[in-house]
């Protein structure tokens, strides 16, 4: 029996609080709040949830949280808005550089990609 919430299959062997974090937009704190609201024990496994509990979790998430596709769309729109108004952060997004003030001289390999070899300078032809 696969537990599916908002188009995401939750891992059956994990505890419910950690299983819910597989949903984009639900972190550990949000998952704990959802389970506390529904009086579901944090120690339970996803495979031990009844259909009524899964339905209640689904209803709670869809009612109070922006998750998955809607959240991804919102984040994408926010980044595009920054690019459109030509803000500094939007420019950093366009260039694929860190946006929150991190140093880029030595680190930032995740955003910049793998290191490329330096380009050799061409020697100028001398006149005789």
C-alpha positions as CSV (number, residue, x, y, z in Angstrom):
1,X,0.0,0.0,0.0
2,X,1.7,3.2,-1.2
3,X,0.9,6.4,0.7
4,X,0.6,9.2,-1.8
5,X,0.0,12.8,-0.7
6,X,0.0,15.7,-3.2
7,X,1.5,13.5,-5.9
8,X,4.4,12.4,-3.7
9,X,4.9,8.8,-2.7
10,X,6.0,8.8,1.0
11,X,8.6,6.2,2.1
12,X,6.8,3.5,4.0
13,X,9.5,2.5,6.4
14,X,10.2,6.0,7.8
15,X,8.6,7.8,10.7
16,X,5.7,10.0,9.6
17,X,7.3,13.2,10.6
18,X,10.3,12.5,8.3
19,X,8.2,11.0,5.6
20,X,6.2,14.2,5.2
21,X,9.4,16.1,4.6
22,X,9.5,14.4,1.1
23,X,6.8,16.8,0.1
24,X,8.3,20.0,-1.4
25,X,7.4,22.8,1.0
26,X,7.0,20.7,4.1
27,X,9.9,20.7,6.5
28,X,10.4,19.0,9.8
29,X,8.8,21.7,11.8
30,X,5.8,21.9,9.6
31,X,5.4,18.1,9.6
32,X,5.5,18.1,13.4
33,X,2.9,20.9,13.6
34,X,0.6,19.0,11.2
35,X,0.9,15.8,13.2
36,X,0.3,17.7,16.5
37,X,-2.8,19.3,15.1
38,X,-4.2,15.9,14.1
39,X,-3.0,14.1,17.3
40,X,-0.9,11.6,15.4
41,X,2.1,10.2,17.2
42,X,5.5,11.2,15.9
43,X,6.7,7.6,16.5
44,X,4.4,6.0,14.0
45,X,5.6,4.7,10.7
46,X,4.1,5.8,7.4
47,X,3.0,2.2,6.6
48,X,1.1,2.1,9.9
49,X,-1.2,5.1,9.0
50,X,-4.8,4.3,8.4
51,X,-6.7,5.7,5.3
52,X,-8.6,8.2,7.5
53,X,-5.3,9.5,8.9
54,X,-3.8,9.9,5.4
55,X,-6.9,11.7,4.3
56,X,-6.8,14.0,7.3
57,X,-3.1,14.8,6.7
58,X,-3.9,15.5,3.0
59,X,-6.7,17.8,4.0
60,X,-4.6,19.6,6.5
61,X,-1.7,20.2,4.0
62,X,-4.0,21.3,1.2
63,X,-5.8,23.7,3.5
64,X,-2.9,25.4,5.2
65,X,0.3,25.0,3.2
66,X,1.4,25.9,-0.3
67,X,3.3,22.8,-1.6
68,X,4.7,21.1,-4.7
69,X,3.7,22.7,-8.0
70,X,2.1,25.8,-6.6
71,X,5.1,26.6,-4.4
72,X,7.6,25.8,-7.2
73,X,5.6,28.2,-9.5
74,X,5.6,30.9,-6.9
75,X,9.4,30.7,-6.3
76,X,10.0,30.7,-10.1
77,X,7.7,33.8,-10.4
78,X,9.6,35.6,-7.6
79,X,13.0,34.9,-9.3
80,X,11.7,36.1,-12.6
81,X,10.3,39.3,-11.0
82,X,13.8,40.0,-9.6
83,X,15.2,39.5,-13.1
84,X,12.6,41.7,-14.7
85,X,13.1,44.7,-12.4
86,X,16.9,44.3,-12.9
87,X,17.7,44.1,-9.3
88,X,21.1,43.0,-8.0
89,X,19.8,39.7,-6.9
90,X,18.0,39.2,-10.2
91,X,21.3,39.8,-12.0
92,X,23.1,37.3,-9.8
93,X,20.4,34.7,-10.7
94,X,20.9,35.4,-14.4
95,X,24.6,34.9,-14.1
96,X,24.3,31.8,-12.0
97,X,26.2,33.2,-9.1
98,X,25.4,33.2,-5.4
99,X,22.7,35.8,-4.5
100,X,23.1,36.4,-0.8
101,X,26.5,38.0,-0.5
102,X,28.8,34.9,-0.3
103,X,32.4,35.2,-1.5
104,X,33.1,33.9,-5.0
105,X,36.8,34.3,-5.3
106,X,37.5,30.8,-3.8
107,X,34.2,29.1,-3.1
108,X,30.8,29.0,-4.8
109,X,31.6,26.0,-6.9
110,X,28.0,24.7,-6.5
111,X,26.6,27.8,-8.3
112,X,29.5,28.4,-10.7
113,X,30.0,24.8,-11.8
114,X,33.2,22.9,-12.2
115,X,36.5,24.7,-12.4
116,X,37.6,25.5,-16.0
117,X,41.3,25.7,-16.9
118,X,42.6,29.3,-17.3
119,X,42.7,30.6,-20.9
120,X,46.3,31.1,-22.1
121,X,47.1,34.7,-23.2
122,X,48.1,35.0,-26.8
123,X,51.6,36.3,-27.5
124,X,51.6,39.5,-29.6
125,X,53.5,39.3,-32.9
126,X,56.5,41.6,-32.8
127,X,57.3,44.0,-35.7
128,X,60.7,43.9,-37.3
